[in-house]
């Protein structure tokens, strides 16, 4: 998708795969790289390319150069969030006027595995089997959180705003261990949702998030109440650790 947007008048998109053996010398310029066999996937375009300022930020969550409504800045952040915990590496080669090439190195498996990949796909934070309700009106942000938590083994419910979340919760017969909700949403925001669900499910824990750190009026009630809060943008590993820490409180 990014390549298409970078080539509005057409161009060439090249996808290549190969297996390489990285030596110790080749790994010296790549952080956390270990020598060994890797499967390499590269995606190259002949588009407008990126300057150094953009290239160094392409994996930041919510960073985008696209117009409002055309991009959320989560696509490459998700790629990075899957490649790195798999002990892989990703490199970017780009300059204005000469296109962009993204090269991913994934450790090669010696044999096919019949085992389902579970929570160990994340090297750091632990997962769990609890039920988490994720509520966010931004589809891409919500999908990122849902994907991260499901890969960690959680049972995940999702909704696009507070009113929909109440319906989802009502239809769920089991326990909801954690509500992870955005503060500002249309129809019903996170604070009202947490109050309504908390009255029905007093043992449920709540984690608020927001992308508006400079609006004290928006966050005052949340922060003054001593509830748990996480600032957007957040990385997959930060989300995983925060959710696990909160679920483990009082145990």
C-alpha positions in Angstrom: 0.0 0.0 0.0 2.8 2.4 0.9 4.6 1.6 -2.4 1.4 2.3 -4.4 1.0 5.7 -2.7 4.6 6.5 -3.4 4.1 5.9 -7.1 1.1 7.9 -8.1 2.1 8.0 -11.8 3.1 4.3 -11.8 6.3 2.5 -11.3 7.8 -0.9 -10.5 7.1 -2.9 -7.3 9.5 -5.8 -6.7 9.1 -8.5 -4.1 11.9 -10.9 -3.6 12.8 -13.8 -1.3 16.0 -15.6 -0.6 17.9 -17.5 2.1 21.2 -16.0 3.4 23.8 -16.9 5.9 24.8 -13.8 7.9 28.4 -13.7 9.1 29.5 -12.1 12.3 31.0 -9.2 10.3 27.7 -8.6 8.5 25.9 -8.5 11.8 28.1 -5.8 13.3 26.1 -2.9 11.8 22.7 -4.4 12.8 21.7 -4.0 16.5 21.0 -7.3 18.2 21.8 -9.3 15.1 23.2 -12.8 15.5 25.0 -14.8 12.8 23.1 -17.6 11.2 20.6 -18.6 8.4 17.8 -16.2 7.6 14.9 -16.1 5.2 14.9 -12.7 3.6 11.9 -10.9 2.2 12.4 -7.6 0.4 9.8 -5.1 -1.0 11.2 -2.4 -3.3 9.5 0.4 -5.2 10.6 3.1 -7.6 8.6 5.8 -5.9 9.3 9.2 -4.5 11.5 7.9 -1.7 12.2 9.3 1.8 14.6 11.8 3.2 16.6 11.0 6.4 14.0 12.6 8.7 11.2 10.4 7.5 13.3 7.3 7.1 14.4 7.3 10.7 10.8 7.5 12.0 8.9 5.1 9.7 8.5 2.5 12.4 7.2 4.9 15.0 3.5 4.1 15.9 1.1 6.8 14.5 3.8 8.5 12.5 2.6 9.1 8.9 3.3 11.5 6.0 -0.1 10.8 4.5 -3.0 13.2 4.6 -5.6 13.0 7.3 -7.9 10.0 6.7 -5.5 8.2 4.4 -3.1 6.7 6.9 -2.7 6.1 10.6 1.0 5.3 10.8 0.4 1.8 12.2 1.2 -0.4 9.2 5.0 -0.4 9.5 4.8 -0.2 13.3 3.0 -3.5 13.2 5.5 -5.0 10.9 8.3 -4.0 13.2 6.3 -5.3 16.2 6.1 -8.7 14.6 9.6 -8.9 13.1 11.7 -7.9 16.2 10.1 -10.2 18.8 10.7 -13.1 16.3 14.4 -12.4 16.6 14.3 -10.9 13.1 15.6 -7.7 11.7 14.3 -5.1 9.2 16.3 -2.6 7.2 15.3 0.4 5.1 17.2 1.8 2.1 15.6 5.0 0.7 16.4 8.4 -0.6 14.3 11.2 -2.3 13.8 10.3 -6.0 15.2 6.8 -5.9 12.4 4.7 -4.2 12.4 2.6 -1.1 13.5 -0.9 -0.2 12.4 -2.7 3.0 14.3 -5.8 3.8 13.2 -8.2 6.5 15.5 -10.9 7.9 13.6 -13.8 9.7 15.5 -16.7 11.4 15.3 -19.8 9.3 13.6 -22.8 10.8 15.5 -26.0 10.3 12.3 -28.0 10.0 8.6 -27.3 9.8 6.8 -27.1 13.1 3.3 -28.5 13.8 3.1 -26.6 17.0 0.9 -23.5 17.3 2.9 -20.4 17.9 1.6 -18.9 21.2 2.8 -16.3 23.7 6.5 -17.1 23.1 6.3 -15.0 19.9 7.0 -12.1 22.3 10.4 -12.3 23.8 9.7 -10.1 26.8 6.2 -9.6 28.3 4.2 -12.6 29.4 0.7 -13.2 28.1 -2.3 -14.9 29.7 -5.7 -16.4 29.2 -7.8 -13.6 30.7 -10.6 -11.8 28.8 -9.8 -8.2 27.7 -12.4 -5.8 26.2 -10.6 -3.3 23.8 -12.6 -0.2 22.9 -11.3 2.5 20.5 -13.0 4.4 17.7 -9.9 4.3 15.5 -10.1 1.0 13.6 -6.4 0.6 12.9 -5.5 1.4 16.6 -8.1 -1.0 17.8 -6.9 -3.8 15.4 -3.3 -3.3 16.5 -4.2 -3.7 20.2 -6.5 -6.7 19.5 -3.8 -8.4 17.4 -1.1 -7.9 20.0 -3.2 -9.3 22.8 -4.6 -12.2 20.9 -1.0 -13.3 20.0 -0.3 -13.3 23.7 -3.1 -15.7 24.3 -5.8 -13.4 25.7 -9.4 -13.8 24.9 -10.1 -10.4 23.3 -13.5 -8.7 22.7 -13.6 -5.4 20.8 -15.9 -2.4 20.2 -15.7 0.9 18.4 -17.2 3.1 21.1 -18.8 2.9 24.6 -22.3 2.1 23.5 -21.1 -0.8 21.3 -18.9 -2.0 24.2 -21.9 -2.2 26.5 -23.7 -4.4 24.0 -20.6 -6.6 23.6 -20.3 -6.9 27.3 -24.0 -7.8 27.8 -23.7 -10.6 25.2 -20.6 -12.0 26.9 -21.5 -14.6 29.4 -18.1 -14.9 31.1 -15.9 -12.6 33.1 -14.3 -9.5 31.6 -11.0 -9.2 33.5 -9.8 -5.9 31.9 -11.4 -3.0 30.0 -8.8 -1.3 27.8 -10.5 1.9 26.5 -9.8 5.2 24.8 -10.9 8.2 26.8 -12.4 10.3 24.0 -14.8 8.6 21.6 -18.1 9.5 19.9 -21.4 8.6 21.5 -20.0 7.4 24.7 -16.4 8.0 26.0 -14.2 5.8 28.1 -15.0 7.4 31.5 -18.8 6.8 31.1 -18.2 3.4 29.8 -15.9 2.4 32.7 -18.5 3.7 35.2 -21.3 1.8 33.6 -19.4 -1.5 33.2 -17.8 -1.1 36.6 -21.2 -1.0 38.2 -22.1 -4.3 36.5 -18.7 -5.9 36.9 -17.0 -4.6 40.0 -14.0 -6.9 39.8 -13.1 -5.7 36.3 -9.9 -3.7 36.0 -9.7 -0.6 33.8 -6.8 0.8 31.7 -7.4 4.1 29.9 -5.5 5.5 27.0 -5.5 8.7 25.1 -3.7 10.6 22.3 -4.3 14.0 23.8 -1.6 14.5 26.5 -1.9 18.3 26.5 -5.6 18.5 27.3 -5.8 18.5 31.1 -9.6 19.0 31.1 -10.0 15.7 29.1 -7.9 13.7 31.4 -8.4 15.3 34.9 -11.2 13.0 36.0 -9.3 9.9 34.8 -6.0 10.8 36.5 -7.6 12.2 39.7 -9.5 9.0 40.2 -6.2 7.1 40.5 -7.0 4.9 37.7 -4.4 3.3 35.3 -3.5 5.2 32.2 -1.3 4.8 29.1 -0.4 7.5 26.6 -0.7 7.0 22.9 1.2 6.2 20.8 2.2 3.0 22.5 4.3 0.1 21.2 3.1 -3.5 21.2 5.6 -4.5 23.9 4.5 -1.5 26.1 0.9 -2.5 25.7 1.7 -6.2 26.5 3.6 -5.3 29.6 1.1 -2.8 30.9 -1.8 -5.2 30.5 0.0 -8.0 32.2 1.2 -5.8 35.1 -2.4 -4.6 35.7 -3.9 -8.0 35.6 -1.4 -9.2 38.1 -2.1 -6.5 40.6 -3.6 -7.7 44.0 -2.7 -11.3 43.2 
